Amino acid sequence: MISNTVPVNQTTPDEIQALAEKVMAQIKTIYASHYIHPNAVQEQMLVSHVRAMASRSLTGEPLPEVDESLFEDISPETMRLAQQVVDLFGNLPVEEAWLLSVHIEVARENDA
């Protein structure tokens, strides 16, 4: 019997949390250097998303298909920052940057 499922690596919640915290610390530095100030709700949503990214990075679980055209209105600067964060993981696809860019763009609007 052939399985159509993608193999997923075993990882612990502590490993996921540690990676997410490491990346969040770097995001805080990136945000500070670009004067991006998320509110409490935006921060909570970002943390949740980064934790999911850490899980996908460690387990190999793929994202569902994402339509690039949904992100056409995201500024190039925001997309660059999102890709910079995704690159911290070292093994996530560009679609992760598209999704993450929404968090960054919304937080950037706080100071606009």
BELUR-V464892 format. One record per pair of residues at least 24 apart in sequence whose C-alpha atoms are under 7 Angstrom apart, sorted by the first residue. I is the first residue (numbers start at 1). J is the second residue. If there is no record, write none. Layout:
# BELUR-V464892
{{I/J} {I/J}}
This chain:
# BELUR-V464892
{{8/59} {8/60} {8/61} {9/58} {9/59} {9/60} {10/59} {11/58} {11/59} {16/51} {16/54} {16/55} {17/51} {19/54} {20/50} {20/51} {20/54} {27/85} {36/107} {36/108} {37/107} {37/108} {37/110} {38/107} {42/107} {46/103} {57/89} {57/91} {57/92} {66/95} {71/98} {74/105} {78/104} {78/105}}
